[in-house]
Amino acid sequence: MTALDVVKNYYECFNQKDWNGMLALVSPDIRHEPNQGEARIGIEKFTAFVHHMDESYDEKLTEMVFLSEPSGQRVAVEFVVNGIYKKAEEGLPAATHQTYVVPAAAFLEVTDGKISRVTTYYNLPLWIKAVSE
């Protein structure tokens, strides 16, 4: 599979909530760089993050656009996050199953057929506004 195929498969698994399938596509030493906070390094920390997100949010990604570069190792993805805020996070508004729709993007690197880096960006103030209305 090409890097683009791996990343498309990863996001298909995400939208199907196939966490095991998604995690099977990442490297044991994955580097996850979130929009806020410190990077998580390693499959154990990334797995804990995925399960935590599943408890707090119900999300589906739409309007996905995938872009790859000539070396075939990096893929950028633009998408819209359609979600439900299920469980409150520390420092964020209370969760009452509010819905939200926010644009986002991710940059991924694939090494030896596995995702070795995921960097995600979205507008946190826009998300806070959406769940606060």
C-alpha positions in Angstrom: 0.0 0.0 0.0 1.1 3.6 -0.7 1.2 6.1 2.1 -2.0 7.6 0.7 -3.7 4.2 0.8 -2.6 3.7 4.5 -3.9 7.1 5.5 -7.2 6.7 3.7 -7.6 3.3 5.4 -6.8 4.9 8.8 -9.6 7.5 8.3 -12.0 4.9 7.0 -11.4 3.0 10.3 -11.9 6.2 12.3 -15.2 6.9 10.7 -16.3 3.3 11.3 -15.1 3.5 14.9 -12.8 0.5 14.2 -10.2 1.5 16.7 -8.3 -1.8 16.5 -8.1 -1.5 12.7 -7.0 2.1 13.0 -4.3 1.3 15.6 -3.1 -1.6 13.5 -2.0 1.0 10.9 0.2 3.0 13.2 3.8 2.5 14.1 4.8 1.2 17.6 6.7 4.5 18.0 4.1 6.8 16.6 4.4 10.5 17.3 1.0 12.2 17.9 1.2 16.0 17.9 -2.2 17.3 19.0 -3.6 20.8 18.4 -2.8 21.6 22.1 -0.5 20.1 24.6 2.6 17.9 24.4 3.3 15.3 21.8 2.5 11.7 22.7 5.1 9.2 21.6 4.4 5.4 21.4 1.5 3.2 20.7 0.5 2.9 24.4 0.0 6.6 24.8 -1.7 6.9 21.4 -4.1 4.0 22.2 -5.0 5.6 25.5 -5.7 8.9 23.7 -8.0 7.1 21.1 -10.0 5.4 23.9 -10.3 8.7 25.9 -11.5 10.5 22.8 -14.1 7.7 22.1 -15.4 8.3 25.7 -15.7 12.0 25.3 -16.6 12.6 21.7 -18.6 10.9 18.9 -17.1 12.2 15.7 -17.5 11.5 11.9 -15.2 13.2 9.4 -16.7 14.4 6.1 -15.6 16.4 3.1 -12.2 14.7 3.2 -9.5 15.9 0.8 -6.2 13.9 0.7 -3.0 15.4 -0.7 0.3 13.5 -0.9 3.8 14.7 -1.9 6.2 13.2 -4.4 8.3 11.1 -2.0 5.1 9.2 -1.0 5.8 9.4 2.7 3.7 12.4 3.8 -0.1 13.0 3.4 -2.1 16.0 4.3 -5.9 15.7 5.0 -8.4 18.4 5.1 -11.8 17.5 6.6 -14.9 18.7 8.5 -15.4 17.2 12.0 -19.1 16.5 12.8 -19.3 15.6 16.4 -21.2 15.2 19.6 -19.5 16.3 22.9 -20.4 13.4 25.3 -18.1 13.8 28.3 -16.6 17.0 29.7 -12.8 17.6 29.5 -10.9 19.5 32.1 -10.7 23.2 31.2 -13.5 22.9 28.6 -17.2 23.6 28.7 -19.6 21.1 30.3 -20.7 18.3 28.0 -24.4 17.9 27.4 -24.3 16.0 24.1 -23.9 19.3 22.1 -23.3 18.9 18.4 -20.5 20.7 16.6 -19.2 21.1 13.0 -15.6 22.4 12.7 -13.0 22.3 9.9 -9.7 20.6 10.7 -6.6 19.2 9.0 -4.0 16.6 9.7 -0.5 15.9 8.5 0.7 12.3 8.5 4.0 10.6 7.8 4.2 7.0 6.8 7.3 4.9 7.4 7.7 1.3 6.4 3.9 1.0 5.7 2.8 2.4 9.1 1.8 5.8 10.2 4.7 7.2 12.2 3.4 10.7 12.8 0.0 12.4 13.1 -0.2 16.2 13.6 -3.7 17.6 13.9 -4.9 21.2 13.7 -8.4 22.8 14.3 -9.7 26.1 15.7 -10.3 25.4 19.4 -12.0 28.8 20.0 -14.5 28.0 17.2 -15.1 24.5 18.7 -15.7 26.1 22.2 -18.1 28.5 20.7 -20.0 25.7 18.9 -20.4 23.7 22.1 -21.2 26.7 24.2 -24.2 28.0 22.2 
